[in-house]
């Protein structure tokens, strides 16, 4: 498994890491009651999936306090302990920002410290390798009820956690270029994170504002959603779009509809023709073949240090790591895929 650096920290992560959002199971937002989790998971299946990843060289696990409200962090720690994994052999990332508890805002410095300590306990560790601010909305209610800008004090708190040895590398996840551009010069993160896949390349494409930030500030980029939650694996039938369990975020995602799934299926038929049979990549597994294409496209972009597909079992984990087995994607193939999906 190829390892790539996280900014200038000296930390190196596997090019395929595993996102742990699915491990939190069903969950609902306390702010609006909307689903923010996934279908429930089985711990034995998760252990098997983690083992499949470890056996392939995965060392990067991306978590958050809001994933199952701590369940995903605790489950990751439990599984790694069951497998006898040495803590220092792994790069564990987690996030703070969406779970605010009883604070007026999740970026209140005291709350950041409280959540850091809770994540350390959940993860059974004395340090977090990459600690992200989970979003870029730093302005929100203060204790007096008026709008307060938490950016500078939140950044100072994060840097204090680094000095105290509780955090090794600083990350910023955000959902807009404006938020990244405001936060990065103040926070000075080592790594940025957002969605990147064949259907959504805004943050990693050539000339993007986020890519310029990486160049200017020496950041690397972690890409979540490289498989677009399975849409790019052609696993959903356009004639019978999926229905998801209560508490599963995908139930409210508009892309799981007949028109979108049909459009993607037609594009993936062209992908199969372009890249030949699945056997050409050394596998007869169509899902692993498509997973490899999707993740290798993401990894072909400058500054991307890791793609972090989610997983629920050993089968999905094995498909995820196929991208690290196959040869890196050529510039010509990456450009062709961009033209097909993003033009």
C-alpha positions in Angstrom: 0.0 0.0 0.0 1.4 3.4 -1.0 1.8 5.9 1.8 1.5 9.6 1.2 2.5 12.5 3.6 0.0 14.6 5.5 1.2 18.1 4.9 4.6 18.7 6.4 3.9 16.7 9.6 5.9 13.6 8.8 2.8 11.5 9.2 2.1 9.2 6.3 -1.3 7.7 5.5 -2.3 4.9 3.2 -3.7 6.1 -0.1 -6.9 4.2 0.7 -8.1 4.9 4.2 -11.4 3.8 5.7 -14.2 6.3 6.6 -16.0 5.4 9.8 -19.3 7.3 9.4 -21.1 4.1 8.6 -19.9 2.5 11.9 -22.0 5.0 13.9 -25.3 3.4 12.7 -28.6 5.3 12.7 -28.6 8.8 14.0 -30.7 12.0 13.9 -29.8 15.7 14.1 -30.8 17.3 17.4 -31.1 20.6 15.5 -33.8 19.5 12.9 -34.5 15.9 13.4 -33.1 14.9 10.0 -31.3 11.6 9.6 -27.5 12.0 9.8 -26.4 8.3 10.2 -26.5 5.1 8.3 -28.2 1.7 8.5 -27.1 -0.3 11.6 -23.9 -2.3 11.5 -22.8 -5.6 13.0 -19.6 -5.5 15.1 -18.4 -8.8 13.8 -18.8 -7.6 10.2 -16.9 -4.4 11.1 -14.0 -6.4 12.7 -13.8 -8.5 9.5 -13.8 -5.3 7.4 -11.1 -3.7 9.5 -9.0 -6.9 9.3 -9.3 -6.9 5.5 -8.2 -3.3 5.4 -5.2 -4.0 7.7 -4.2 -7.0 5.7 -4.1 -4.8 2.6 -2.0 -2.1 4.3 -4.6 0.4 5.4 -3.4 2.5 8.3 -5.8 5.5 8.1 -9.1 5.6 9.9 -11.3 8.7 9.7 -13.9 9.2 12.5 -15.9 12.0 14.2 -17.5 12.6 17.5 -20.9 13.0 15.8 -20.8 9.5 14.1 -23.3 7.7 16.2 -22.6 10.3 18.9 -19.4 8.5 19.9 -20.4 5.0 18.9 -18.1 4.9 15.8 -15.1 6.0 17.8 -15.8 3.4 20.5 -16.4 0.7 18.0 -13.2 1.5 16.1 -11.2 1.2 19.3 -12.9 -2.0 20.3 -12.2 -3.6 16.9 -8.6 -2.6 16.8 -8.1 -4.0 20.3 -9.8 -7.3 19.4 -7.4 -7.6 16.5 -4.3 -6.8 18.6 -3.3 -3.8 16.5 -0.5 -1.7 17.8 -1.7 1.9 18.3 1.4 3.6 16.9 1.0 1.6 13.6 -2.2 3.4 12.8 -3.2 7.0 11.9 -6.5 7.8 13.6 -8.4 10.9 12.7 -11.5 12.3 14.3 -13.4 15.6 14.2 -15.2 18.1 16.4 -17.8 20.6 15.2 -21.2 19.1 14.6 -21.9 17.8 18.1 -22.3 20.8 20.4 -23.7 19.2 23.5 -24.9 21.9 25.9 -22.6 24.6 24.5 -24.0 27.4 22.4 -21.7 26.4 19.6 -19.4 23.4 18.9 -16.4 25.6 18.4 -16.6 27.1 21.9 -13.0 26.5 23.2 -14.2 24.8 26.4 -16.3 22.4 24.3 -13.5 21.7 21.9 -11.4 20.6 24.8 -14.2 18.6 26.3 -14.8 16.8 23.0 -11.1 16.2 22.5 -10.9 14.5 25.9 -14.0 12.4 25.2 -12.7 11.3 21.8 -9.4 10.3 23.4 -11.4 8.1 25.9 -13.7 6.7 23.2 -10.7 5.8 21.0 -8.7 4.4 24.0 -5.7 6.5 23.1 -3.6 9.4 24.5 -3.4 11.3 21.2 -5.3 12.0 18.0 -3.2 11.8 14.9 -5.4 14.2 12.8 -7.9 16.3 14.5 -10.3 18.2 12.2 -12.7 21.0 12.6 -15.7 19.3 11.0 -17.1 22.4 9.1 -16.2 26.0 8.4 -19.1 27.8 10.0 -17.4 29.6 12.8 -19.9 32.3 13.4 -22.8 31.4 15.6 -24.5 32.1 18.9 -22.4 33.0 21.9 -23.4 32.7 25.6 -25.2 36.0 25.4 -27.3 34.9 22.5 -25.7 37.2 20.0 -23.6 36.2 17.0 -20.0 35.4 17.9 -17.0 34.6 15.7 -15.2 31.6 17.2 -12.5 31.2 14.5 -9.5 32.7 16.2 -10.1 31.3 19.6 -10.9 27.9 18.2 -7.7 27.9 16.1 -5.7 28.9 19.3 -7.3 26.0 21.2 -6.4 23.6 18.4 -2.8 24.7 18.4 -2.7 24.4 22.2 -3.8 20.8 21.9 -0.9 20.2 19.5 1.6 21.7 21.9 0.1 19.5 24.7 0.7 16.4 22.7 -3.0 15.5 22.4 -3.1 16.2 18.7 -0.4 15.6 16.0 -1.8 17.2 12.9 -4.5 19.8 12.3 -7.3 19.3 9.8 -10.1 21.5 8.3 -13.2 20.0 6.8 -15.5 22.5 5.1 -18.4 22.6 2.6 -17.5 25.7 0.6 -14.5 27.4 -0.9 -15.4 30.6 1.0 -15.2 28.7 4.3 -11.9 27.1 3.4 -10.4 30.5 2.3 -11.4 32.1 5.5 -10.3 29.4 7.9 -7.0 28.1 6.4 -4.9 31.3 6.9 -6.0 31.5 10.5 -6.0 27.8 11.5 -3.0 26.9 9.4 -4.1 23.2 9.0 -1.9 20.5 7.6 -4.7 18.8 5.7 -8.1 19.7 4.2 -11.0 17.3 3.8 -14.1 17.3 1.6 -16.0 15.2 -0.9 -14.3 14.3 -4.2 -15.5 11.8 -6.7 -16.2 11.4 -10.4 -19.5 13.1 -10.0 -18.2 15.9 -7.8 -14.7 17.3 -8.4 -15.1 20.9 -7.4 -12.5 20.9 -4.7 -9.7 18.9 -6.5 -10.0 20.0 -10.1 -7.3 22.0 -11.8 -7.6 25.7 -11.0 -10.0 25.2 -8.1 -9.8 27.6 -5.1 -9.2 24.7 -2.7 -6.4 23.3 -4.8 -4.7 26.8 -4.8 -5.0 26.9 -1.0 -3.2 23.5 -0.8 -0.4 24.9 -3.0 -0.1 28.2 -1.1 -0.2 26.7 2.4 1.4 23.3 2.0 -1.8 21.3 2.8 -2.7 17.9 1.5 -6.3 16.8 0.9 -8.3 13.8 2.1 -11.2 12.9 -0.1 -14.3 11.4 1.4 -17.1 9.9 -0.7 -14.9 8.6 -3.6 -17.5 6.0 -4.5 -20.4 8.5 -4.0 -22.0 6.3 -1.4 -22.1 3.3 -3.8 -23.7 5.2 -6.7 -20.4 4.9 -8.7 -20.4 1.1 -8.2 -23.6 0.6 -10.2 -25.1 -1.3 -7.3 -28.5 0.4 -7.3 -31.2 -0.4 -9.9 -32.6 2.7 -11.7 -35.9 0.8 -12.2 -36.1 0.2 -8.4 -34.4 2.9 -6.5 -33.3 2.0 -3.0 -35.3 2.7 0.2 -33.2 3.3 3.3 -33.9 2.7 7.0 -35.0 5.5 9.4 -31.9 7.3 10.6 -30.0 6.7 7.4 -28.8 9.9 5.8 -29.3 8.5 2.3 -33.1 8.4 2.7 -33.1 12.2 2.1 -30.4 12.3 -0.6 -32.0 13.3 -3.9 -29.3 11.4 -6.0 -30.8 8.0 -5.2 -33.5 8.4 -7.9 -34.2 6.7 -11.2 -33.0 9.5 -13.4 -29.6 9.9 -11.7 -29.0 6.2 -11.3 -29.8 5.6 -14.9 -27.5 8.4 -16.1 -24.6 7.0 -14.0 -25.3 3.4 -15.3 -25.0 4.6 -18.9 -21.7 6.4 -18.1 -20.3 3.3 -16.3 -21.1 1.2 -19.4 -18.7 3.5 -21.3 -16.2 3.1 -18.5 -16.3 -0.7 -18.9 -15.8 -0.3 -22.7 -12.9 2.1 -22.2 -11.0 0.0 -19.6 -11.8 -3.4 -21.0 -13.0 -6.4 -19.1 -12.6 -6.6 -15.3 -10.0 -9.3 -15.9 -7.8 -6.7 -17.5 -7.2 -5.3 -14.0 -6.6 -8.8 -12.5 -10.1 -9.2 -11.0 -13.4 -10.7 -12.1 -15.3 -8.7 -9.5 -17.2 -5.8 -11.2 -17.7 -3.9 -8.0 -14.0 -4.0 -7.1 -13.2 -3.0 -10.7 -15.5 0.1 -10.5 -14.3 0.9 -7.0 -10.7 0.9 -8.3 -11.5 3.2 -11.2 -13.3 5.7 -9.0 -10.7 5.9 -6.2 -7.7 5.9 -8.5 -9.3 8.8 -10.4 -9.4 10.8 -7.1 -5.9 9.7 -6.2 -4.5 10.9 -9.5 -5.1 14.6 -8.5 -2.2 16.6 -6.9 -2.3 17.1 -3.2 -4.7 14.2 -2.5 -3.0 12.0 0.1 -5.9 9.6 0.8 -9.3 8.6 -0.4 -11.5 7.3 2.4 -14.5 5.2 1.2 -16.8 3.8 3.9 -17.3 0.1 4.6 -19.7 -2.1 6.5 -18.1 -5.6 6.1 -15.1 -7.5 4.7 -16.6 -7.6 1.2 -16.8 -3.8 0.9 -13.4 -3.4 2.5 -11.8 -5.7 0.0 -13.4 -3.8 -2.9 -12.2 -0.5 -1.4 -8.5 -1.6 -1.3 -8.5 -2.7 -5.0 -7.5 0.8 -6.0 -4.2 0.4 -4.0 -3.4 -2.9 -5.8 -3.9 -1.6 -9.4 -1.5 0.6 -11.2 -1.9 4.4 -10.7 -4.3 5.9 -13.2 -2.7 7.6 -16.3 -3.3 11.2 -17.0 -5.1 10.3 -20.2 -7.5 8.0 -18.5 -8.1 10.5 -15.7 -8.8 13.3 -18.3 -11.2 11.0 -20.2 -13.2 10.2 -17.0 -13.3 13.9 -16.1 -14.8 14.6 -19.6 -17.3 11.8 -19.2 -18.6 12.7 -15.8 -17.8 16.4 -15.1 -18.0 18.1 -18.5 
